[in-house]
Amino acid sequence: MGKLWGGRFSKSTDVMVEEFTSSISFDHRLYRQDIKGSIAHAKMLAKCGIISKEDAGLIIEGLNGILADMEAGRFQFDIALEDIHMNIEKRLTERIGPAGGRLHTARSRNDQVALDTHIYLKEEIARIAGFIYELEQAIIETAEKHPRAIMPGYTHLQRAQPILFSHHLMTYFFMLERDFRRLRGVWESTDIMPLGAGALAGTTFPIDRQFVADELKFSRIYENSIDAVSDRDYILEFQSFASILMMHLSRLSEEIILWSSTEFSFIELDDAHCTGSSIMPQKKNPDVAELVRGKTGRVYGHLMAMLTVAKGLPLAYNKDLQEDKEGLFDTIDTVKFSLTVYAAMLRGMRLNEKNMGGALAADFSNATDMADYLVKKGLPFRQAHEVVGKCVAFCLDQGKTLLELTLDEFRQFSEMFNSDILQAIKPETCVDARNSFGGTSPAQVGQAVAAARNIMSSQRKHLDMYAKTAL
């Protein structure tokens, strides 16, 4: 079969080279975007008098027919035609005759594939933003469902201070809120129209790039034709965003895995989000959380691969840039799966508040509050720290907790202790007392939830905008 670019060649392409250089096995998913871009291009060519309106009408009708065939599964892709663009163009010419060959006037596959990828990523950004929004909603709902559940807060994975479970969970809301803001930046970098750059230097035809940008709902146009075909920053920015997002989900995954273990028993995941063992009947494994944690490394790998591909490329287009798509597609698929399944998993999760609270009864996470008690009585903090440290050492030696000490035992270490010390170091008191802005008290967590809902109202406006401007 003759190549659309075969005029300069006198020898057929080696079959192995065809297989190695072909991208149709993965870029076929760009078919909708490719057809949309071609329709806008045909309209522009007719508007500018570069092709006739009759030919443009035939082209648009033919492209819509090809789209219908693809949607119905009636389109056979040919590896010899290399990519999605040439597969569509060849079929178009077969359907409508010579008019199909005029579609490629004033464009190159270089700016064509860049356009397809920009359109595709804009559409996926809109979807992913919605999935982040849904997970944020699930976090807020779960936090509000357990307003008084108290758990140990950790540093170094050692029990540190009592906190509200809702306070801990809302941490992930604010991580996701930053991810949402980063995604807005990726949108701005993606919302730039490259078509009209040609292979690299523009075109000799009197095209109207703004017309195409308006048709395809782009807010900006690349100002440099070389940049338009060689830029992959928007893909790198998306993969960077995705890597940070997956890191956040991986941290949450690790905690879900720990909390659901027998050793913690703070939560139980719904059966729908767990699997069993082929040999151990008692097992209930948190596979979803483990997979999200594992897939994080995969997303990191795609970012590093793309950075490596781009690091030494001379301008403008090089075939190396064909490597931008498989990693991008897989990153998008992984992020969408992870966000969607996590929202469902959180909503199905059950808390064991008794075990969470019971963990605090057997530790010394109220030691800081005991030191604060002495400071409020007038003792300098460093001295209070030493007193409490000695109390803890005494408890460890006696097999007791701080709440099990008598007033006489407290006073062995400081005469400042009074009968109110036991109330002051109860977990509930410790939590309620941390009422500084952003703290773990119920009042502060309530304010944080209210602030989160305001943030989501602002995010909703961006979601609406994405929906209007993504094709």
FENMO-V237168 format. One record per residue. RES is the residue in one letter. PHI is phi in degrees with one decimal (NA if undefined). PSI is psi in whole degrees, -180 to 180 (999 if undefined). NEAR is the number of other C-alpha atoms within 8 Angstrom. Layout:
# FENMO-V237168
res: [RES:RES]
phi: [PHI:PHI]
psi: [PSI:PSI]
near: [NEAR:NEAR]
This chain:
# FENMO-V237168
res: [M:G:K:L:W:G:G:R:F:S:K:S:T:D:V:M:V:E:E:F:T:S:S:I:S:F:D:H:R:L:Y:R:Q:D:I:K:G:S:I:A:H:A:K:M:L:A:K:C:G:I:I:S:K:E:D:A:G:L:I:I:E:G:L:N:G:I:L:A:D:M:E:A:G:R:F:Q:F:D:I:A:L:E:D:I:H:M:N:I:E:K:R:L:T:E:R:I:G:P:A:G:G:R:L:H:T:A:R:S:R:N:D:Q:V:A:L:D:T:H:I:Y:L:K:E:E:I:A:R:I:A:G:F:I:Y:E:L:E:Q:A:I:I:E:T:A:E:K:H:P:R:A:I:M:P:G:Y:T:H:L:Q:R:A:Q:P:I:L:F:S:H:H:L:M:T:Y:F:F:M:L:E:R:D:F:R:R:L:R:G:V:W:E:S:T:D:I:M:P:L:G:A:G:A:L:A:G:T:T:F:P:I:D:R:Q:F:V:A:D:E:L:K:F:S:R:I:Y:E:N:S:I:D:A:V:S:D:R:D:Y:I:L:E:F:Q:S:F:A:S:I:L:M:M:H:L:S:R:L:S:E:E:I:I:L:W:S:S:T:E:F:S:F:I:E:L:D:D:A:H:C:T:G:S:S:I:M:P:Q:K:K:N:P:D:V:A:E:L:V:R:G:K:T:G:R:V:Y:G:H:L:M:A:M:L:T:V:A:K:G:L:P:L:A:Y:N:K:D:L:Q:E:D:K:E:G:L:F:D:T:I:D:T:V:K:F:S:L:T:V:Y:A:A:M:L:R:G:M:R:L:N:E:K:N:M:G:G:A:L:A:A:D:F:S:N:A:T:D:M:A:D:Y:L:V:K:K:G:L:P:F:R:Q:A:H:E:V:V:G:K:C:V:A:F:C:L:D:Q:G:K:T:L:L:E:L:T:L:D:E:F:R:Q:F:S:E:M:F:N:S:D:I:L:Q:A:I:K:P:E:T:C:V:D:A:R:N:S:F:G:G:T:S:P:A:Q:V:G:Q:A:V:A:A:A:R:N:I:M:S:S:Q:R:K:H:L:D:M:Y:A:K:T:A:L]
phi: [NA:-69.8:-81.1:-66.1:-105.2:-80.3:-59.1:-82.2:-99.9:-111.3:-132.9:-70.7:-70.3:-57.9:-59.7:-65.3:-66.8:-57.5:-66.9:-71.0:-91.7:-68.0:-119.1:-64.1:-63.3:-122.8:-81.6:-62.5:-70.1:-90.0:-61.7:-64.0:-65.9:-64.6:-69.6:-59.4:-63.9:-68.8:-63.2:-63.0:-65.3:-62.8:-59.9:-66.7:-59.1:-69.7:-58.6:-88.0:74.5:-81.4:-128.6:-75.9:-63.3:-64.4:-63.6:-61.1:-62.8:-62.3:-62.7:-64.4:-62.4:-64.1:-64.4:-63.6:-66.4:-63.3:-59.9:-61.9:-62.7:-64.8:-63.2:-89.9:76.4:-99.1:-103.4:-99.0:-82.1:-117.3:-63.5:-66.5:-89.3:74.2:-142.6:-64.6:-64.4:-74.6:-62.5:-70.4:-62.8:-63.2:-64.7:-61.5:-65.0:-63.9:-79.4:-118.7:84.6:-55.6:-58.3:-62.9:-71.7:-84.8:-62.0:-83.2:-60.4:66.9:-150.1:-123.6:-63.1:-64.7:-79.9:-67.8:-68.7:-62.2:-60.9:-55.4:-68.8:-62.0:-61.9:-59.9:-67.3:-57.7:-63.6:-71.9:-59.8:-59.8:-68.3:-65.6:-57.9:-64.4:-69.6:-61.7:-57.0:-67.0:-67.8:-58.4:-61.7:-63.9:-64.9:-61.7:-59.0:-67.6:-63.0:-68.5:-71.7:-131.5:-70.3:-117.4:-69.0:-107.3:-140.1:-71.8:-90.0:-122.0:-132.6:57.5:58.5:-113.0:-59.7:-120.0:-147.0:-68.9:-140.6:-78.7:-56.1:-61.8:-65.3:-61.4:-66.0:-65.2:-55.2:-72.4:-60.0:-71.8:-62.4:-66.0:-62.4:-67.1:-61.9:-60.9:-65.3:-62.9:-64.9:-61.0:-65.4:-64.3:-57.6:-61.2:-74.9:-89.1:-81.2:-130.0:-95.4:-94.6:-62.6:107.7:-76.7:66.4:-68.2:-171.4:-115.0:92.7:-140.7:-84.8:-83.4:-80.8:-80.3:-123.7:-67.3:-65.2:-58.5:-64.9:-59.4:-64.9:-60.6:-99.9:62.2:-96.2:-87.7:-139.5:-125.9:-58.1:-89.8:-132.7:-65.9:-66.9:-60.7:-60.8:-93.5:-105.2:-69.6:-129.6:-58.6:-64.1:-71.1:-62.4:-65.4:-63.9:-67.1:-66.9:-54.1:-63.0:-65.4:-67.8:-58.4:-66.1:-61.7:-63.5:-66.7:-68.0:-64.7:-63.8:-58.9:-60.0:-71.2:-59.1:-62.6:-64.5:-62.4:-87.0:-72.9:-61.0:-63.8:-95.1:54.3:-84.2:-138.0:-132.9:-81.6:-64.4:-55.7:-65.1:-115.6:-133.5:-130.3:-108.5:-107.8:-73.9:-125.5:-108.7:-62.4:-82.6:-74.5:-136.7:-98.6:-81.8:-63.4:-61.1:-62.5:-67.3:-66.2:-61.7:-61.0:-69.8:-68.8:-58.5:-62.7:-63.0:-67.2:-55.5:-61.5:-65.3:-63.3:-65.4:-62.6:-69.2:-60.2:-69.4:-59.4:-83.6:-66.3:-122.7:-83.9:-74.8:-76.2:-108.0:-83.4:-136.0:-60.6:-51.8:-68.2:-62.3:-74.5:-75.4:-88.2:-60.5:-66.0:-64.4:-60.6:-67.4:-61.5:-60.0:-61.6:-66.7:-63.7:-63.2:-61.5:-62.3:-65.0:-65.7:-70.1:-70.2:-60.1:-66.6:-66.7:-63.7:-66.9:-91.9:-73.1:-113.3:-91.6:-106.1:-63.2:-63.6:-69.1:-60.6:-67.3:-63.5:-61.5:-72.9:-70.5:-114.7:-130.8:-121.4:-71.6:-93.3:-64.8:-62.8:-66.5:-66.5:-66.6:-62.0:-56.7:-68.2:-62.4:-67.0:-85.0:117.6:-83.8:-57.0:-59.9:-61.8:-70.1:-62.9:-59.2:-66.3:-60.4:-66.1:-57.7:-68.6:-61.7:-63.2:-60.5:-61.3:-61.1:-61.8:-69.3:-94.3:69.7:-123.2:-107.5:-61.7:-70.4:-95.4:-74.6:-85.8:-61.4:-62.0:-67.2:-59.8:-74.6:-63.1:-106.5:-165.1:-74.0:-75.8:-72.6:-122.8:-64.2:-81.4:-64.0:-65.1:-67.5:-67.7:-110.0:-67.9:-54.3:-62.1:-66.7:-58.6:-68.5:-62.2:-74.7:-85.9:-103.3:-68.7:-55.4:84.1:-80.3:-97.2:-65.8:-54.7:-63.6:-70.0:-65.3:-60.6:-65.7:-65.2:-64.4:-63.0:-64.3:-62.8:-66.8:-65.3:-60.7:-67.9:-63.8:-67.2:-61.7:-58.2:-63.9:-68.6:-60.2:-64.2:-65.4:-59.6:-62.4:-77.9:-104.1:-86.8:-64.6]
psi: [131:143:149:-22:15:2:-34:-14:144:-1:143:152:135:140:-39:-37:-40:-46:-39:-38:-14:144:3:-25:-24:-31:2:-22:-9:12:-40:-45:-38:-42:-41:-45:-38:-37:-45:-39:-43:-42:-42:-43:-40:-42:-38:2:18:-35:164:157:-33:-46:-41:-41:-43:-42:-48:-43:-44:-42:-42:-35:-41:-41:-44:-41:-43:-44:-30:0:22:6:126:120:144:119:-28:-21:6:-58:179:-36:-48:-30:-44:-45:-42:-45:-37:-45:-37:-35:-41:-2:-154:-28:-32:-32:-15:-11:-34:6:134:25:163:162:-23:-49:-23:-47:-35:-43:-49:-44:-39:-47:-46:-48:-37:-45:-41:-35:-43:-42:-45:-39:-40:-37:-38:-45:-43:-39:-40:-42:-42:-37:-47:-46:-43:-40:-44:-25:-22:67:-25:9:123:138:165:135:149:146:143:23:25:142:133:-63:152:139:164:139:-41:-35:-45:-47:-37:-18:-40:-27:-47:-28:-47:-33:-39:-37:-41:-42:-40:-39:-33:-39:-38:-40:-46:-37:-23:-25:50:134:120:-16:141:-9:-16:-150:-38:-21:9:-162:157:-9:149:69:167:92:-33:-37:-46:-43:-43:-42:-37:8:43:141:-18:165:141:132:-9:123:-34:-44:-37:-38:-16:-13:126:18:-40:-33:-43:-39:-41:-45:-32:-48:-48:-38:-42:-43:-47:-32:-42:-44:-33:-38:-43:-39:-45:-40:-39:-44:-46:-49:-30:-4:159:-34:-35:-57:41:-29:164:128:149:146:-30:-18:21:166:170:-171:145:-15:-27:103:-24:-9:144:102:136:63:-35:-49:-39:-40:-42:-43:-42:-40:-17:-44:-34:-42:-42:-42:-39:-38:-48:-36:-44:-39:-40:-40:-43:-15:-28:20:128:158:145:-88:142:151:-23:-33:-11:-22:1:-21:-45:-44:-39:-47:-44:-38:-46:-47:-42:-45:-44:-44:-47:-45:-44:-47:-30:-39:-44:-39:-41:-41:-27:-6:140:135:143:83:-31:-44:-37:-50:-36:-32:-34:-25:-17:17:-168:32:-7:9:-39:-39:-32:-39:-42:-36:-47:-37:-42:-20:-8:-3:133:147:-42:-38:-39:-39:-44:-41:-48:-39:-40:-37:-43:-44:-41:-45:-43:-38:-34:-4:38:169:170:-37:-13:-4:148:165:-38:-39:-38:-42:-9:-24:-25:135:-8:-14:132:-178:-17:0:-39:-37:-36:-26:14:145:-40:-41:-42:-43:-47:-32:-20:72:15:156:128:4:-173:4:153:-38:-43:-39:-38:-41:-37:-41:-42:-41:-38:-40:-35:-40:-42:-29:-41:-41:-36:-37:-39:-39:-42:-40:-43:-42:-34:-32:-10:133:999]
near: [3:4:8:7:5:8:7:5:6:6:4:5:6:6:6:6:8:12:9:6:7:12:10:12:7:8:11:9:6:11:10:8:11:14:11:9:12:9:11:11:10:12:9:12:12:12:8:10:7:9:10:8:8:6:10:14:8:11:15:10:8:11:11:9:8:12:11:8:10:9:7:7:6:7:8:4:6:8:11:9:9:13:12:13:10:10:12:9:10:9:9:14:12:8:7:11:9:7:12:14:9:8:10:7:5:10:13:9:9:11:17:14:10:12:13:12:10:12:11:10:9:12:10:9:10:12:8:10:11:9:11:11:10:10:12:11:8:12:14:12:9:11:13:8:6:9:10:8:11:14:13:14:10:9:7:4:5:6:11:11:11:14:13:15:13:14:12:10:10:13:8:11:12:9:9:12:10:8:11:10:8:9:12:8:8:12:10:8:9:10:11:12:13:14:13:12:16:15:12:13:8:9:10:5:6:7:9:8:9:7:8:12:13:9:8:10:9:12:9:8:11:10:6:7:14:11:10:16:15:9:7:8:7:10:9:11:9:10:14:9:12:11:12:9:10:13:9:11:11:13:9:9:12:11:8:11:11:9:10:13:8:5:5:9:12:11:11:10:12:10:7:4:10:12:9:10:10:5:4:7:7:6:7:9:8:13:9:9:12:11:8:13:14:9:9:12:8:8:15:10:8:12:13:8:9:12:9:8:11:10:6:6:7:6:7:9:11:8:5:7:9:7:9:10:9:8:12:11:8:9:12:9:8:10:11:10:8:10:11:11:9:9:12:9:11:10:9:8:10:8:7:10:10:6:10:14:12:8:10:13:7:7:8:11:11:13:12:9:10:12:13:10:10:13:11:7:7:6:9:7:10:6:8:13:10:8:11:11:8:9:11:12:8:8:12:9:7:6:6:9:13:10:7:6:10:6:9:6:8:11:10:7:9:8:7:7:11:7:6:7:10:8:7:11:13:10:10:7:10:13:14:10:7:9:11:6:5:8:10:13:13:11:7:13:13:8:8:10:10:8:8:11:8:8:9:9:8:8:9:8:8:8:11:8:8:9:9:7:8:10:8]
